[in-house]
Structure formats: structure tokens, C-alpha cells
Amino acid sequence: MKKEKIVLIFIVLVTSICVILSFLYKILKSDEITKKRILSMDRHTKVLQIYNDSFNHNFTTVLYATGERKTLYFDLKVGDSISKNKNDSIMYIFRNDSILQINLLPYGYKAN
């Protein structure tokens, strides 16, 4: 009986340590993974439509000229041209005669 209890405690401890280490790894590496994803993005397109997507909990969604549909997190307007080069964290929004710059790194997972 005593050996079974020791084995059970050992299994619970090992499992708990593995779960805790997995969460710590995910938390510590998530910023690095997000940064790599943002820097690897390459987008040069135009905003065709902004609408509430009833299939996606009525989130405001952007339809780009490339056919992509993304949740809206930035101040975009229909007709804006978007330019985001690979290995650059800045997204440029060309609107009328002005150019808006948005650094995507502080937005983390919202940068799409």
C-alpha cells in the first residue's frame, strides 16, 4: 500500500511539473512567436469593405482587395491602401493625401 501511494504521488508530481513548465514556456515564448509572425507578414492591398460579421460574433471585419477577411483592430476606412513589408513592424495606411504609420508590435496577437 505504501509503495502504491509513493508511485501515485510521483506520477502526480511529474505530471504537475510538466504542465507548469509547458505553461511557463508558452507564456515566455509567446511574445517571441508573435514578433516573428508580425515581422513575417507582407501585405499590400486596399480596404474594399468594412462590415459586422454575423458569423463571427458581429465583430467588425475588413474585406481586403486580396479577398482576405480580418477582424478590424485599427482605424481603417473603405478606400485605404495598406502597405506592410516583410521584416518591418510598421504598417502604412495611405488615406487621401496622408500616410498613417502603425507599429504593430504593441498590438501583439491583434496584428493581423
Secondary structure, DSSP 8 states (H G I E B T S, - for coil): -HHHHHHHHHHHHHHHHHHHHHHHHHHHHHHHHHHHHHHH--EEEEEEEEEEEGGGTTEEEEEETTS-EEE--S---TT-EEEE-TT--EEEEEETTEEEEEESGGGGGG--
